[in-house]
Amino acid sequence: MWTSFLVSSVFMSITAAVLAEICSALPVSGSIYIWAAQAAGRKYGRFIGFIAAWWIATSWMTSTSTICQVSANYILSLATVYDLNFPGGISNDNIKWRVVVWIVSESLLLLSVLPNYLHSRWYPILFRGAMIIMFLDFMLCLIWLPVGVSKTYGFRSVHDAFLATNNGTGALPAWNWILSYFFAASACMGFDATGHVAEETKNANVVTARNLFRSCVATSVGGFVTLILFLFCTPNLEKLFSLHAPQPFVLIYALALGRAGCTFMTCIATLAALFGGTLIVLATSRLIFAIARDGALPLSAWISTLTPDGRPKNAVTFVFVFSSVMLCMIIPSSSAFTSLMSAGAIPLAACYGLIGLLRLTVTPDAFRSSRFSLGRFRKLFYLTAALFNALALAVFISPFTFPVTPSSVNVGGVVFAAVTLMGLASYWFIPETKWLSSERLQVMRNGAD
């Protein structure tokens, strides 16, 4: 998997550079949907804008659901560590267990959303708290986990860490390796979040574009270091795939650190994910507000209403309701986790690739005001971004286990198709005069020239 992560890091960084170029020229809330609309030119901009708006809105709201299920899986995996019995077994094949996962996920979603109703003066505290917890989690994995592994089952050999493979998907060997890009590519995505708050950022045409690119590089480097760490710290493949828990990392903590150490690490990881969920809701609510302000969503007037102190409270509520509904996928499907991840990653990869394609074919010489110009290599970057994200899109839509059964089908593609149809319906039924104010439209066109 380290090879696919390395490849994803390089090509997602190229994609981030493509987005940073257009972000510098158009540092506005709504970010990627506005960028896609303007990259399509004046003739097709409104059409692409509505589709991209629905894609990006679905992606970020679904990501909120996904991180809540990640947190729930961490917590509930402690049941396996403490040998607790559950009727029907602790397995996603057990619908009773899936109901428990759903209840815990919904509860964590509520905890992630509630801080977003606070006054904005609390936001710096949330940011600092999130950074402290995430850094602590990273450093404990970097230091404490290897120490525990060295005193228990020992590190894997260099050969096993880098060359050992396992086909757990049932797919052909080549496609089995391609499917590893599911986690590799998705781990490097989401860097467009800085654009969601561009209008609240000083000197945004420089700062926001720079931070967008840097966040992708930082995530790629940090993720690669963490991946290499776990490749050496996991048990051998036979032992690894005998671990049965909603989140296998928790059982690795238990093997290396004992029950007490495992419980502490799990609490830290859950808290980090909870803080991360709060920040995702914060960024997503700003994105949804901007899209609704531009008239690209149903209920736009209500969603875009601000509180007296300027907070998009209704947008936060909309994100909560949508994410809560998406979490209901857990109950009927044993593959809900990968389906939720797919439902979030598919439209995001589609947006990334579409912008690269449009910049290559429609507006290759536009956005000359950008402070983050790609210069003579820009067309190569556009082509690379379009092709790699097309590959990522195929991976995210693909089934993850073969042969495919009704309970293991990946419904992410179905969600993507439904969302695209909703975008088309919005384009058809929402009058052109309702999309973007004349002042905002002029700002968009000035940036695109």
C-alpha positions as MATLAB code, in Angstrom:
seq = 'MWTSFLVSSVFMSITAAVLAEICSALPVSGSIYIWAAQAAGRKYGRFIGFIAAWWIATSWMTSTSTICQVSANYILSLATVYDLNFPGGISNDNIKWRVVVWIVSESLLLLSVLPNYLHSRWYPILFRGAMIIMFLDFMLCLIWLPVGVSKTYGFRSVHDAFLATNNGTGALPAWNWILSYFFAASACMGFDATGHVAEETKNANVVTARNLFRSCVATSVGGFVTLILFLFCTPNLEKLFSLHAPQPFVLIYALALGRAGCTFMTCIATLAALFGGTLIVLATSRLIFAIARDGALPLSAWISTLTPDGRPKNAVTFVFVFSSVMLCMIIPSSSAFTSLMSAGAIPLAACYGLIGLLRLTVTPDAFRSSRFSLGRFRKLFYLTAALFNALALAVFISPFTFPVTPSSVNVGGVVFAAVTLMGLASYWFIPETKWLSSERLQVMRNGAD';
ca = [
       0.000    0.000    0.000;
       2.961    2.312    0.524;
       3.501    2.511   -3.248;
      -0.089    3.599   -3.921;
       0.129    6.149   -1.113;
       3.365    7.582   -2.533;
       1.833    7.848   -6.013;
      -1.342    9.407   -4.594;
       0.690   11.944   -2.624;
       2.506   13.148   -5.741;
      -0.541   13.367   -7.983;
      -2.842   14.859   -5.349;
      -0.190   17.518   -4.705;
      -0.282   18.312   -8.434;
      -4.085   18.527   -8.179;
      -3.719   20.847   -5.189;
      -1.410   23.082   -7.252;
      -4.053   23.270  -10.003;
      -6.702   24.286   -7.464;
      -4.345   26.731   -5.729;
      -3.821   28.544   -9.036;
      -7.526   29.161   -9.525;
      -8.071   29.770   -5.790;
      -5.603   32.664   -5.889;
      -7.635   34.315   -8.636;
     -11.003   33.510   -6.984;
     -10.578   33.379   -3.178;
     -14.305   33.160   -2.403;
     -16.530   31.048   -0.157;
     -18.114   28.336   -2.229;
     -14.579   27.630   -3.420;
     -14.471   24.569   -5.614;
     -17.969   24.885   -7.065;
     -17.263   28.484   -8.121;
     -13.877   27.430   -9.485;
     -15.492   24.693  -11.582;
     -18.150   27.083  -12.896;
     -15.612   29.696  -13.933;
     -13.236   27.085  -15.394;
     -16.100   26.053  -17.697;
     -16.294   29.533  -19.215;
     -19.349   31.759  -19.590;
     -21.214   29.422  -21.943;
     -21.236   26.357  -19.686;
     -20.459   27.949  -16.322;
     -23.973   27.900  -14.865;
     -24.568   24.275  -15.929;
     -21.272   23.052  -14.456;
     -21.786   25.246  -11.386;
     -25.047   23.572  -10.380;
     -23.661   20.056  -10.843;
     -20.426   20.861   -8.973;
     -22.403   22.565   -6.192;
     -24.361   19.399   -5.503;
     -21.247   17.237   -5.802;
     -19.160   19.233   -3.368;
     -22.006   19.775   -0.908;
     -22.710   16.037   -0.783;
     -19.029   15.214   -0.442;
     -18.386   17.424    2.564;
     -21.625   16.602    4.360;
     -21.001   12.875    3.852;
     -17.451   13.301    5.202;
     -19.038   14.530    8.427;
     -20.974   11.254    8.635;
     -17.874    9.201    7.866;
     -15.704   10.675   10.610;
     -18.490   10.092   13.141;
     -18.601    6.426   12.173;
     -14.786    6.295   12.449;
     -15.079    7.613   16.019;
     -17.835    5.108   16.819;
     -15.720    2.222   15.503;
     -12.821    3.249   17.747;
     -14.994    3.343   20.861;
     -16.919    0.152   20.162;
     -13.767   -1.825   19.349;
     -12.954   -1.720   23.066;
     -15.747   -4.282   23.499;
     -13.501   -6.778   21.707;
     -10.485   -5.771   23.781;
     -12.395   -6.430   27.038;
     -13.978   -9.667   25.705;
     -17.525   -8.366   26.046;
     -20.273  -10.519   24.584;
     -22.900   -9.112   22.262;
     -26.002  -10.951   20.975;
     -25.196  -12.229   17.502;
     -21.542  -11.216   17.738;
     -19.510   -8.049   17.227;
     -19.656   -7.977   13.456;
     -21.056   -5.747   10.725;
     -22.910   -8.830    9.489;
     -25.058   -8.601   12.640;
     -27.861   -6.053   12.207;
     -28.191   -5.632   15.986;
     -24.554   -4.581   16.133;
     -25.047   -2.194   13.207;
     -27.893   -0.537   15.104;
     -25.531    0.056   18.036;
     -22.903    1.520   15.666;
     -25.596    3.774   14.183;
     -26.765    5.027   17.596;
     -23.208    5.822   18.720;
     -22.398    7.482   15.371;
     -25.498    9.678   15.558;
     -24.602   10.668   19.125;
     -21.076   11.621   18.089;
     -22.489   13.589   15.152;
     -24.571   15.615   17.581;
     -21.485   16.271   19.729;
     -19.575   17.402   16.624;
     -22.332   19.766   15.532;
     -23.206   21.452   18.848;
     -19.969   23.539   19.171;
     -20.792   25.121   15.811;
     -23.758   26.887   17.394;
     -21.402   28.714   19.768;
     -20.337   32.307   19.212;
     -17.428   32.637   16.793;
     -15.115   33.766   19.615;
     -14.974   30.096   20.660;
     -13.627   28.983   17.278;
      -9.941   29.750   17.994;
     -10.209   27.583   21.119;
     -11.676   24.750   19.055;
      -8.877   25.079   16.486;
      -6.154   25.028   19.157;
      -7.772   22.124   20.990;
      -8.021   20.129   17.777;
      -4.384   20.777   16.873;
      -3.173   19.774   20.354;
      -5.158   16.531   20.430;
      -4.219   15.554   16.868;
      -0.549   16.300   17.499;
      -0.641   14.271   20.722;
      -2.242   11.346   18.886;
       0.401   11.523   16.141;
       3.328   11.710   18.580;
       2.037    8.834   20.728;
       1.771    6.677   17.611;
       5.255    7.785   16.584;
       6.914    7.112   19.971;
       4.840    5.005   22.373;
       3.513    2.454   19.872;
       6.974    1.418   18.539;
       8.255    1.085   22.113;
       5.315   -1.182   22.946;
       5.818   -3.256   19.799;
       9.535   -3.727   20.564;
       8.642   -5.130   24.008;
       5.904   -7.486   22.802;
       5.529   -9.182   19.405;
       8.369   -7.248   17.679;
       8.680   -5.352   14.417;
       8.093   -6.836   11.001;
      11.080   -7.335    8.726;
      11.863   -4.841    5.981;
      10.842   -7.439    3.414;
       7.465   -8.070    5.039;
       6.784   -4.384    5.657;
       7.439   -3.313    2.074;
       6.838   -6.382   -0.084;
       4.305   -8.659    1.638;
       0.856   -8.554    0.001;
      -2.570   -9.934    0.716;
      -5.600  -10.169   -1.545;
      -8.500   -9.596    0.802;
     -10.847   -8.283   -1.881;
     -11.209  -11.358   -4.077;
     -10.380   -9.232   -7.124;
      -7.740  -10.001   -9.721;
      -4.227   -9.166   -8.396;
      -3.841   -6.046  -10.563;
      -7.234   -4.613   -9.561;
      -6.605   -5.617   -5.942;
      -3.555   -3.303   -5.984;
      -5.529   -0.559   -7.739;
      -8.166   -0.789   -4.989;
      -5.494    0.197   -2.464;
      -5.850    3.690   -3.941;
      -9.214    3.884   -2.182;
      -7.552    4.671    1.138;
      -4.379    6.153   -0.348;
      -6.143    8.767   -2.504;
      -8.933    9.553   -0.037;
      -6.372   10.181    2.725;
      -4.796   12.967    0.634;
      -8.074   14.685   -0.287;
      -9.985   17.498    1.397;
      -7.348   20.200    0.989;
      -9.920   22.468   -0.672;
     -11.359   23.129    2.821;
      -9.222   26.247    3.194;
     -11.157   27.786    0.320;
     -14.441   27.448    2.207;
     -13.433   30.235    4.568;
     -11.559   32.353    2.009;
     -13.820   35.365    2.494;
     -12.923   35.361    6.195;
      -9.166   35.241    5.463;
      -6.930   38.290    5.154;
      -4.873   38.560    1.944;
      -6.808   35.512    0.740;
      -5.472   35.480   -2.827;
      -2.056   34.579   -1.375;
      -2.735   33.017    2.020;
      -5.631   30.754    1.044;
      -3.979   29.453   -2.127;
      -0.692   28.838   -0.319;
      -2.394   27.053    2.584;
      -4.438   24.909    0.199;
      -1.291   23.543   -1.420;
       0.637   23.256    1.835;
      -2.177   21.373    3.564;
      -2.106   18.713    0.834;
       1.672   18.342    1.079;
       1.582   18.237    4.895;
      -1.189   15.619    4.887;
       0.702   13.533    2.349;
       3.981   13.643    4.280;
       2.352   13.006    7.665;
       0.196   10.230    6.232;
       3.172    8.541    4.563;
       5.212    8.615    7.791;
       2.274    7.141    9.703;
       1.763    4.451    7.071;
       5.412    3.361    7.183;
       5.207    3.290   10.983;
       2.219    0.964   10.942;
       3.724   -1.247    8.244;
       6.533   -2.061   10.683;
       4.385   -2.079   13.826;
       1.555   -4.331   12.701;
       1.783   -8.069   13.445;
       2.455  -10.544   10.643;
      -0.288  -10.839    8.000;
      -1.729  -14.056    9.429;
      -2.151  -12.463   12.857;
      -3.264   -9.119   11.406;
      -6.135  -10.593    9.407;
      -7.252  -12.689   12.361;
      -8.051   -9.496   14.272;
     -11.790   -8.921   14.241;
     -12.975   -5.537   15.418;
     -14.737   -2.538   13.848;
     -11.378   -0.722   14.023;
      -8.445   -3.209   13.887;
      -5.956   -0.525   14.984;
      -7.486   -0.738   18.456;
      -6.499   -4.415   18.682;
      -2.978   -3.539   17.528;
      -2.832   -1.042   20.401;
      -4.007   -3.818   22.751;
      -1.326   -6.254   21.552;
       1.453   -3.673   21.838;
       0.383   -1.590   24.853;
      -1.968   -3.775   26.879;
      -5.566   -2.994   27.775;
      -4.834    0.174   29.738;
      -2.569    1.647   27.059;
      -5.028    0.607   24.358;
      -7.903    2.314   26.160;
      -5.912    5.528   26.544;
      -4.828    5.563   22.877;
      -8.372    4.817   21.763;
      -9.748    7.699   23.822;
      -7.166   10.072   22.353;
      -7.905    8.891   18.797;
     -11.662    9.231   19.379;
     -11.255   12.707   20.816;
      -9.073   13.723   17.863;
     -11.702   12.417   15.444;
     -14.430   14.258   17.383;
     -12.530   17.552   17.165;
     -11.901   16.826   13.492;
     -15.623   16.301   12.986;
     -16.370   19.661   14.602;
     -13.953   21.426   12.267;
     -15.389   19.604    9.250;
     -18.884   20.777   10.214;
     -17.505   24.319   10.575;
     -15.954   24.276    7.091;
     -18.907   22.460    5.529;
     -21.482   24.870    6.942;
     -19.587   27.787    5.347;
     -19.551   25.951    2.038;
     -23.273   25.159    2.210;
     -24.038   28.752    3.188;
     -22.097   30.077    0.186;
     -23.816   27.698   -2.246;
     -27.245   28.577   -0.819;
     -26.420   32.295   -0.927;
     -25.802   31.866   -4.645;
     -29.215   30.218   -5.062;
     -27.973   26.782   -6.165;
     -29.857   24.714   -3.550;
     -33.476   24.184   -2.573;
     -34.381   26.121    0.599;
     -31.566   28.532   -0.268;
     -33.290   31.495    1.365;
     -33.574   29.675    4.700;
     -30.128   28.033    4.586;
     -28.367   31.324    3.783;
     -30.010   33.235    6.642;
     -27.424   34.501    9.153;
     -27.720   35.129   12.869;
     -27.423   38.759   14.056;
     -23.704   38.190   14.720;
     -23.148   36.760   11.214;
     -23.089   32.982   11.838;
     -24.729   30.557    9.345;
     -26.732   28.679   12.000;
     -29.279   27.336    9.533;
     -26.508   25.956    7.347;
     -25.143   24.099   10.387;
     -28.597   22.627   11.001;
     -28.866   21.590    7.352;
     -25.483   19.821    7.549;
     -26.603   18.025   10.711;
     -29.863   16.784    9.195;
     -28.238   15.610    5.943;
     -25.352   13.873    7.746;
     -27.760   12.221   10.160;
     -29.770   10.801    7.263;
     -26.584    9.524    5.567;
     -25.621    7.664    8.748;
     -28.823    5.649    8.408;
     -26.992    3.713    5.651;
     -25.273    1.837    8.485;
     -28.410   -0.123    9.411;
     -29.214   -1.949    6.138;
     -25.678   -2.410    4.802;
     -22.735   -4.401    6.155;
     -20.427   -2.355    3.918;
     -21.786    1.013    5.088;
     -18.367    2.349    6.131;
     -16.770    1.975    2.702;
     -20.025    3.094    1.057;
     -20.064    6.270    3.168;
     -16.424    6.928    2.337;
     -17.184    6.376   -1.342;
     -20.227    8.652   -1.256;
     -17.962   11.394    0.095;
     -14.902   10.723   -2.040;
     -16.580   10.150   -5.437;
     -18.010   13.673   -5.930;
     -14.853   15.283   -4.547;
     -12.627   13.387   -6.980;
     -15.096   14.244   -9.743;
     -14.800   17.955   -8.905;
     -10.999   17.823   -8.773;
     -10.754   15.994  -12.101;
     -13.414   18.132  -13.785;
     -11.562   21.350  -12.935;
      -8.349   19.920  -14.364;
     -10.170   18.847  -17.530;
     -11.924   22.213  -17.973;
      -8.708   24.152  -17.388;
      -7.027   22.007  -20.049;
      -9.771   22.190  -22.682;
     -11.885   25.306  -22.081;
      -9.957   27.962  -20.128;
      -6.239   27.091  -20.367;
      -5.194   30.749  -20.560;
      -7.663   32.240  -18.061;
      -7.126   33.382  -14.436;
      -4.098   35.490  -15.332;
      -4.478   37.430  -12.066;
      -3.469   34.366  -10.047;
      -0.549   34.815   -7.670;
       0.045   31.039   -7.834;
       0.663   30.621  -11.570;
       1.806   27.212  -12.824;
       3.630   28.808  -15.736;
       4.719   26.772  -18.740;
       3.873   23.464  -17.068;
       0.240   24.344  -16.410;
      -1.284   22.194  -19.186;
       0.712   19.163  -18.063;
      -0.561   19.748  -14.520;
      -4.165   20.072  -15.758;
      -3.897   16.819  -17.721;
      -2.295   14.986  -14.806;
      -4.984   16.149  -12.373;
      -7.769   15.090  -14.765;
      -6.316   11.619  -15.425;
      -5.401   10.731  -11.847;
      -8.737   11.812  -10.434;
     -10.487    9.807  -13.155;
      -8.603    6.756  -11.846;
      -9.538    7.648   -8.275;
     -13.176    8.030   -9.349;
     -13.164    4.525  -10.857;
     -11.703    3.096   -7.646;
     -14.226    4.848   -5.413;
     -17.149    3.560   -7.523;
     -15.825   -0.005   -7.722;
     -17.031   -2.788   -5.402;
     -14.475   -3.607   -2.692;
     -15.187   -7.303   -2.276;
     -15.700   -9.924   -4.970;
     -17.949  -11.645   -5.813;
     -20.425   -8.854   -5.088;
     -23.462   -9.655   -2.937;
     -26.505   -7.443   -2.178;
     -25.210   -6.745    1.352;
     -21.680   -5.822    0.207;
     -22.522   -3.675   -2.815;
     -20.904   -0.238   -2.878;
     -23.812    2.236   -2.991;
     -21.495    5.232   -3.362;
     -22.012    5.224   -7.118;
     -25.780    5.202   -6.667;
     -25.549    8.222   -4.340;
     -23.332    9.990   -6.892;
     -25.804    9.357   -9.715;
     -28.718   10.604   -7.584;
     -26.828   13.746   -6.574;
     -25.909   14.465  -10.207;
     -29.576   14.198  -11.174;
     -30.461   16.610   -8.366;
     -27.888   19.042   -9.748;
     -29.407   18.749  -13.217;
     -32.901   19.303  -11.797;
     -31.719   22.392   -9.924;
     -30.145   23.764  -13.106;
     -33.386   23.191  -14.976;
     -35.889   24.497  -12.415;
     -34.004   27.324  -10.665;
     -34.203   30.457  -12.845;
     -30.956   31.911  -14.145;
     -31.749   35.198  -12.385;
     -31.703   33.386   -9.021;
     -28.124   32.128   -9.424;
     -25.495   34.569   -8.143;
     -26.076   38.255   -7.529;
     -24.892   40.611  -10.258;
     -22.122   41.968   -8.006;
     -20.862   38.501   -7.095;
     -21.076   37.344  -10.703;
     -18.929   40.283  -11.760;
     -16.341   39.387   -9.126;
     -16.256   35.839  -10.522;
     -15.774   37.047  -14.075;
     -13.072   39.525  -13.124;
     -11.134   36.732  -11.431;
     -11.553   34.442  -14.426;
     -10.259   36.994  -16.930;
];
